[in-house]
Structures are given as structure tokens and as C-alpha cells.
């Protein structure tokens, strides 16, 4: 067996064994039950840290694959999506005429 596969199988086996122990913890004596509860609380803290690290890594990858790549392509194509290099952003409204009805429906 390869070394990496052995490590993965060991971790998976320990996780399954601990899951079975926690699932059956009400059948154990009181000290064992308390030890399993402490183990469960420790695992929840570890899992929360792992989840936070995964969230940061995934958001980092999404940013650099979606937003940064889009910005590089737009810059190479000389696109200005926000129209920052153009004229004024205010465009006056063109109306045919001001009547009472157009004043009542301004939007």
C-alpha cells in the first residue's frame, strides 16, 4: 500500500471509530461518557478552526480566479466597465414637455 493511502485510511478509520464511540456513548459507564463528551467538544473546536481555514482558502481562490482574472482580461482588452475614463456621469433627462401628468409620475 502507498504511504498516502495508508495515512488516509488511518484517519478515516479513526474518524469512523470515534463516531461509533460517540454514537454509542450512552451505553458506557459515567467516566467513559464524560471522556467522550470532552473528546467531542475538543473535536468541535478543531472542526471549527478547520472550517474557518477552508472558508478563507476557498474565498481566496474564488477571488483570484473570478475577479482578478476578469480584471486582467478586461485590462488587456482595454475595457472600462465602470466608465471611469469617460466624461461626466450625469446625463440630463430628456422630456418632450412638462405637464401635470408627467410631474405626478416622475419615476
C-alpha positions as CSV (number, residue, x, y, z in Angstrom):
1,X,0.0,0.0,0.0
2,X,1.2,3.5,-0.7
3,X,2.1,5.8,2.1
4,X,-0.5,8.5,1.4
5,X,-3.3,5.9,1.0
6,X,-2.3,4.3,4.4
7,X,-2.5,7.8,6.0
8,X,-5.9,8.5,4.6
9,X,-7.2,5.1,5.6
10,X,-5.9,5.5,9.1
11,X,-7.5,8.9,9.5
12,X,-10.8,7.6,8.1
13,X,-10.7,4.6,10.4
14,X,-10.1,6.7,13.5
15,X,-12.9,9.0,12.5
16,X,-15.3,6.1,12.0
17,X,-14.2,4.6,15.3
18,X,-14.7,7.8,17.2
19,X,-18.0,8.4,15.5
20,X,-19.2,4.9,16.6
21,X,-18.0,5.6,20.2
22,X,-19.8,8.9,20.4
23,X,-22.9,7.4,18.9
24,X,-22.9,4.6,21.5
25,X,-21.7,6.8,24.4
26,X,-24.9,6.4,26.4
27,X,-24.2,2.7,26.9
28,X,-20.8,3.3,28.6
29,X,-20.1,4.0,32.3
30,X,-20.2,7.6,33.5
31,X,-16.4,8.3,33.3
32,X,-16.1,7.0,29.8
33,X,-19.2,9.0,28.8
34,X,-17.6,12.2,30.2
35,X,-14.3,11.4,28.4
36,X,-16.2,11.0,25.2
37,X,-18.0,14.3,25.8
38,X,-14.7,16.1,26.3
39,X,-13.4,14.4,23.1
40,X,-16.5,15.6,21.2
41,X,-16.1,19.2,22.5
42,X,-12.4,19.1,21.5
43,X,-13.3,17.8,18.1
44,X,-15.9,20.6,17.6
45,X,-13.3,23.2,18.4
46,X,-10.8,21.7,15.9
47,X,-13.5,21.3,13.3
48,X,-14.5,25.0,13.7
49,X,-10.9,26.0,13.0
50,X,-10.6,23.7,10.0
51,X,-13.8,25.1,8.6
52,X,-12.6,28.7,9.1
53,X,-9.3,27.8,7.3
54,X,-11.2,26.2,4.4
55,X,-13.5,29.2,4.1
56,X,-10.6,31.6,3.9
57,X,-8.9,29.4,1.3
58,X,-12.0,28.9,-0.8
59,X,-12.8,32.6,-0.9
60,X,-9.2,33.4,-1.7
61,X,-9.3,31.0,-4.7
62,X,-12.7,32.3,-5.8
63,X,-11.4,35.9,-5.7
64,X,-8.3,35.3,-7.6
65,X,-9.9,33.0,-10.2
66,X,-13.0,35.0,-10.9
67,X,-12.4,38.7,-10.1
68,X,-8.6,39.0,-10.7
69,X,-8.7,37.0,-14.0
70,X,-11.6,39.1,-15.2
71,X,-9.8,42.3,-14.3
72,X,-6.7,41.2,-16.2
73,X,-8.6,40.2,-19.3
74,X,-10.5,43.5,-19.2
75,X,-7.3,45.4,-18.9
76,X,-5.8,43.5,-21.8
77,X,-8.8,44.3,-23.9
78,X,-8.8,47.9,-22.7
79,X,-12.3,47.7,-21.4
80,X,-13.6,50.2,-18.9
81,X,-16.7,48.6,-17.3
82,X,-17.1,51.5,-14.8
83,X,-16.6,54.2,-17.4
84,X,-14.0,55.9,-15.2
85,X,-12.1,57.5,-18.0
86,X,-15.1,58.9,-19.8
87,X,-16.9,62.2,-19.4
88,X,-19.3,63.2,-16.7
89,X,-21.6,60.5,-15.2
90,X,-24.6,62.7,-15.0
91,X,-26.9,62.5,-18.1
92,X,-29.7,65.0,-18.2
93,X,-33.2,63.7,-18.7
94,X,-34.8,64.4,-22.0
95,X,-38.5,65.2,-21.8
96,X,-40.8,66.3,-24.5
97,X,-42.7,68.7,-22.3
98,X,-43.6,69.3,-18.7
99,X,-47.3,68.6,-18.0
100,X,-49.1,68.0,-14.7
101,X,-49.3,64.3,-15.6
102,X,-45.5,64.0,-16.1
103,X,-44.9,65.9,-12.9
104,X,-47.1,63.4,-11.0
105,X,-45.3,60.4,-12.5
106,X,-41.7,61.5,-12.1
107,X,-40.2,58.0,-11.9
